[in-house]
Amino acid sequence: MEDLSIIKVLYVDDEAHNLNAFKASFRRVFTVFIALSADEAKQIMSENEIHVLITDQRMPGTPGTELLAYAVKDKPDQIRILLTGFSDMDALQDAVNRGHIYRYLQKPWDDEILRQTIIEAYQIYALKLEREALTQKLQQNNEQLEFYLRHKLLS
């Protein structure tokens, strides 16, 4: 994959310095969106096709796992990553079970590991879309074959 800027990443964290560090690290590589809250993130997701959602867990108001669970229902193809500074096993279990996360990473992040994780997440996203398109095409072909077969049997 040559042009990584096609990958749209949303990072959600209630700490502005983390958002700024993320944007500074990855804005030249990916198309980066940032949000200080789950509500802000939902607004961004409603206006943009986000391929990879990365969220912190511990945020005031709506925790990261709640945002992940929302994203599963609203954007099922989106790939989700939980990035947090705390080892909260209940939150991790919730993120896996309700948020269907692709990966769990701890802060502070390693730029190269996070970069590679985002690329791999996007590749999975692209494969999901390709599979859906192929499945739809196969279903259309099957319906056409059934139509032709019925027509032939009736003739």
N, C-alpha and C positions, 0 to 999 in steps of 0.2 A: 504494500500500500504506500503510494508515494505522497499524495496530498492529504495529510492528517487534519487539515483545517476543516474538512467536511464533517468531522466528528464534533457533534454538539454536546458539550458537557455542562451540567448544572451542579454547582457545589453550594451546599446549604450549611451555614454555620452561624451561630449567634455572636461569634467573636470576629469583629471586623478585621483584626490583624491577620487572622487565618485566611479570610477571604482575599485580602490583599496579597498575601504570600502565594496563595494558590493561583490567583490571576497573574501575578508577576512571573511565576514559574511556567505557566502553561499557555498564556495568551498568544504566544507566537507559534504554538504547535497546534492547538485545537481552537474551535470556536467556544469561548468560555462565557458562561452566565453564572452570576453569583446571587445569592439571596441570604438575607439575615434572619429569615423566619420561614416556617412551613407555609404560611399564608402567601408570602411573597413568592415562594417557590411554585405554589399552585398557580399563581397568576402567570408566571413566566412559562410554565408548562402548558397553560391554556393558549398561549400566544405563539409558542415555538415548538417545533418537533425536537424534543430532547432525546438523544440516543442513550446517554449515560447519566444517571442521577447518583450523585455522591452526597451523603448527608452525615452530619454529626448526630450523635444520639441525644446528648443532654443539652436541650435548648428550652428556654422558658416557653410556656404555652403548649405547643405541640412537639412532643419528642420525635426524634428521627424515625423510630419504628412506626409511629402513626403516619408519618409522611410516606414511608415506604409502603405501608399497607394501602394507603390511598392510591399511590402510583400503580400498584398491582392491578387495582380495579379499573383505573382510568387510562392507564398506559401499559397494558400487559406486555408489550414487546420490549419496552424500555429495560435496560440492564441497570441494576441497582447495586450500590456499594455502600457499606456502612464504614465510616472513618471516624474513629473516636479515640479520645485520650484515656478512657476508662475501661477496665475489664469487668464489665457488668454482664455476668452470664445470663441473667434473666432477659436483659435487653438483647443480647446476642441470639438467644433462643427465639425471642419474639421476632427479631429481624429475619431470621431464617424461615420460621414458620409462617408468619403473616406477610413479611416484606419480600420473600423470595429473593434474598440477596445473592448476588454472584460472588462477592468477596467481602471479607471483613478485614479492615486494615487499621492499625493503630497509629495515633499521632505520637510524636511528630513523624510525618511521612518521609519516605525516601523518594526524591523526585523521579529517579529512574524506575524504581519499582512501581510507583503510581502511574507514571507515563505508560509503561508496558501493560499494566493492568487495564488502563483505559482503552488502549489499542485492542487488547484481547476481548474486552467487553463489547466494543463496537463490532468486532468481527462476528461475535455471537449474535448481536443485534441484526447485522446484515444477513447472516445465514437464516435467522428466523423469518425475515421478510422474504427472502428467496424461497424458502420452503413453503410459506403461505401462498406465494404467487404460483409456484409449481403445483401445489395442491388444488388451487382454484382452476388452473388450466386443465389439470387432469380431470377434475369434476366436469368441466365444460365438455371436454372430449368424450367422456363417458355418456353424458346426456345426448350428445350428437349421435354417438354410436347407437344408443338405445332407440333414438328417433328413426335412424336409418333402418335398423333391424325391424322395428315395428312396421315401418312403411313397406319394407321388402316382404314381410310375412303377410301383409294385407293385400299385396298386389297379386 
